[in-house]
Amino acid sequence: MIEHGFGGVFQGRRVFLTGHTGFKGSWLALWLAELGAEVHGYALAPPTQPSLFAEAGIESRLASHRIADVRDAPALARALREIQPELVFHLAAQPLVRHSYAEPRETYEANVMGTVNLLEAVRGVDTVRVCQVVTTDKCYENREWVYAYRENDPLGGYDPYSSSKACAELVVSAYRRSFFPPEHRVSLASARAGNVIGGGDWALDRIVPDCIRALEEERPIPVRNPQAVRPWQHVLEPLSGYLLLAARQWEEPARFADAWNFGPTAAGHLTVRELVELLLAEWGEGAWEPPPGEHATPHEAGFLKLDITKAHNLLGWYPVYSAAEAVRASVEWYRERHDSGAAVAEMCVRQIEAYSECARQAGLPWAAPVPAAV
Ligand SMILES: NC(=O)c1ccc[n+]([C@@H]2O[C@H](COP(=O)([O-])OP(=O)(O)OC[C@H]3O[C@@H](n4cnc5c(N)ncnc54)[C@H](O)[C@@H]3O)[C@@H](O)[C@H]2O)c1
């Protein structure tokens, strides 16, 4: 068990986690289990092959798990009624911009109605005290300007994915005001994270998995938008934000029921090219090139920055890793798996411990060891 930990809030708590078979969901399930939570998962089958869910044996760390659809409102409501969770993290979504151009209806159904179905299910059980909906940095109306987006900037979205997540934000806001006002037992928050990198992601059209696939096959990395700027962060950064936010919601429900950005420091906003070159330096060899037929790629935002002043000032959350450290941790993960077939779950736990230790050394309050019970 991990000793650092969010004031011990998760110890023995019953947690319902959607999207537990995905990249971020698998890491979060593992971290919650290590913090002593009783984790119940609800998601479709792992979206990739290989998957972190299978490789790390996440199923064995869960109290229960269902392969089920968030678009299936009765099944979702039944799951919550049976499990009676105290905390809910909603990560299940169709999360890819390019896939959303191919499947807009599926994207809106999963991301918007999936969120409505989840919140309706939460209304139907009286055990839930904390509910957190994970959206994205892409929920803001992107103006292609140099300023970082703050939580009170207008929502929007050019492509169906971004727009569906802005819609999910509006759903959360309406439910908070209509059904979960400050005096209500449920504290409802949303979390908007940046572009996540880290071991265990094999999604299509994401830059780090694209790099690793190409490097392992000894071919140049296809880079679509080398000049695009993104708020890159290691996967453990937003997850520490989600956990801290949930812990604060648990302690002061009304105060933290709001929308929160979790992104890198200003120095962590790099172009795709800069990120790929950091990764190549860490890997030690390889090259990148624009993919053939580049003119045919659908629109993706050119400039996207996230402002984290609010999370820093009000939650006491702050990023732990620099961009170079985030890339190093990611490359180490894939390298170790590739070279030695290392036990993946142990590798992930080791990375969570190392990250928590760096956070403790940086003086972040969430990472202080939990005092022993008297
Ligand atoms: N990876 C990133 O860079 C990033 C950045 C910001 C926000 N996010 C958000 O974080 C969350 C997790 O993303 P990820 O990167 O782990 O994606 P992922 O594709 O690895 O995982 C998605 C999860 O959702 C599940 N899912 C998809 N459709 C579903 C449905 N209809 N019913 C039930 N389950 C369904 C999948 O089975 C999987 O468990 C998403 O909400 C995503 O929008 C991701």
The ligand as an SDF file (V2000), in Angstrom:
LIG
                    3D

 44 48  0  0  0  0  0  0  0  0999 V2000
   -5.5420   10.8270  -22.7160 N   0  0  0  0  0  0  0  0  0  0  0  0
   -5.5960   12.1510  -22.7390 C   0  0  0  0  0  0  0  0  0  0  0  0
   -4.6650   12.8440  -23.1970 O   0  0  0  0  0  0  0  0  0  0  0  0
   -6.7930   12.8610  -22.1560 C   0  0  0  0  0  0  0  0  0  0  0  0
   -6.7160   14.2510  -21.9790 C   0  0  0  0  0  0  0  0  0  0  0  0
   -7.8000   14.9370  -21.4100 C   0  0  0  0  0  0  0  0  0  0  0  0
   -8.9270   14.2220  -21.0490 C   0  0  0  0  0  0  0  0  0  0  0  0
   -9.0060   12.8600  -21.2660 N   0  0  0  0  0  0  0  0  0  0  0  0
  -10.2370   12.1950  -20.8240 C   0  0  0  0  0  0  0  0  0  0  0  0
   -9.8900   11.1870  -19.8670 O   0  0  0  0  0  0  0  0  0  0  0  0
  -10.8020   10.0830  -19.9640 C   0  0  0  0  0  0  0  0  0  0  0  0
  -10.0270    8.7950  -20.1480 C   0  0  0  0  0  0  0  0  0  0  0  0
   -9.2700    8.8850  -21.3500 O   0  0  0  0  0  0  0  0  0  0  0  0
   -8.1980    7.7860  -21.7680 P   0  0  0  0  0  0  0  0  0  0  0  0
   -7.0820    8.5060  -22.3980 O   0  0  0  0  0  0  0  0  0  0  0  0
   -7.9450    6.8740  -20.6470 O   0  0  0  0  0  0  0  0  0  0  0  0
   -9.0170    7.0150  -22.9240 O   0  0  0  0  0  0  0  0  0  0  0  0
   -9.1140    5.4500  -23.2510 P   0  0  0  0  0  0  0  0  0  0  0  0
   -9.6620    5.3320  -24.6320 O   0  0  0  0  0  0  0  0  0  0  0  0
   -7.8440    4.7560  -22.9440 O   0  0  0  0  0  0  0  0  0  0  0  0
  -10.2220    4.9410  -22.2300 O   0  0  0  0  0  0  0  0  0  0  0  0
  -11.5760    5.2180  -22.3940 C   0  0  0  0  0  0  0  0  0  0  0  0
  -12.3800    4.3630  -21.4550 C   0  0  0  0  0  0  0  0  0  0  0  0
  -13.7690    4.6220  -21.6650 O   0  0  0  0  0  0  0  0  0  0  0  0
  -14.4380    3.4030  -21.9600 C   0  0  0  0  0  0  0  0  0  0  0  0
  -15.5750    3.6760  -22.8370 N   0  0  0  0  0  0  0  0  0  0  0  0
  -15.5860    4.2680  -24.0590 C   0  0  0  0  0  0  0  0  0  0  0  0
  -16.8520    4.3400  -24.5170 N   0  0  0  0  0  0  0  0  0  0  0  0
  -17.6520    3.7840  -23.5470 C   0  0  0  0  0  0  0  0  0  0  0  0
  -19.0480    3.5510  -23.4270 C   0  0  0  0  0  0  0  0  0  0  0  0
  -19.8890    3.9250  -24.3730 N   0  0  0  0  0  0  0  0  0  0  0  0
  -19.4960    2.9460  -22.2950 N   0  0  0  0  0  0  0  0  0  0  0  0
  -18.6440    2.5600  -21.3120 C   0  0  0  0  0  0  0  0  0  0  0  0
  -17.3170    2.7390  -21.3890 N   0  0  0  0  0  0  0  0  0  0  0  0
  -16.8300    3.3580  -22.4890 C   0  0  0  0  0  0  0  0  0  0  0  0
  -13.3840    2.5110  -22.5850 C   0  0  0  0  0  0  0  0  0  0  0  0
  -13.7720    1.1550  -22.5370 O   0  0  0  0  0  0  0  0  0  0  0  0
  -12.2050    2.8570  -21.6950 C   0  0  0  0  0  0  0  0  0  0  0  0
  -12.3260    2.1690  -20.4660 O   0  0  0  0  0  0  0  0  0  0  0  0
  -11.7500   10.4210  -21.1110 C   0  0  0  0  0  0  0  0  0  0  0  0
  -12.9160   10.9910  -20.5710 O   0  0  0  0  0  0  0  0  0  0  0  0
  -10.9680   11.4370  -21.9240 C   0  0  0  0  0  0  0  0  0  0  0  0
  -11.8270   12.2690  -22.6690 O   0  0  0  0  0  0  0  0  0  0  0  0
   -7.9500   12.1820  -21.7960 C   0  0  0  0  0  0  0  0  0  0  0  0
  1  2  1  0
  2  3  2  0
  2  4  1  0
  4  5  1  0
  4 44  2  0
  5  6  2  0
  6  7  1  0
  7  8  2  0
  8  9  1  0
  8 44  1  0
  9 10  1  0
  9 42  1  0
 10 11  1  0
 11 12  1  0
 11 40  1  0
 12 13  1  0
 13 14  1  0
 14 15  2  0
 14 16  1  0
 14 17  1  0
 17 18  1  0
 18 19  2  0
 18 20  1  0
 18 21  1  0
 21 22  1  0
 22 23  1  0
 23 24  1  0
 23 38  1  0
 24 25  1  0
 25 26  1  0
 25 36  1  0
 26 27  1  0
 26 35  1  0
 27 28  2  0
 28 29  1  0
 29 30  1  0
 29 35  2  0
 30 31  1  0
 30 32  2  0
 32 33  1  0
 33 34  2  0
 34 35  1  0
 36 37  1  0
 36 38  1  0
 38 39  1  0
 40 41  1  0
 40 42  1  0
 42 43  1  0
M  CHG  2   8   1  16  -1
M  END
$$$$
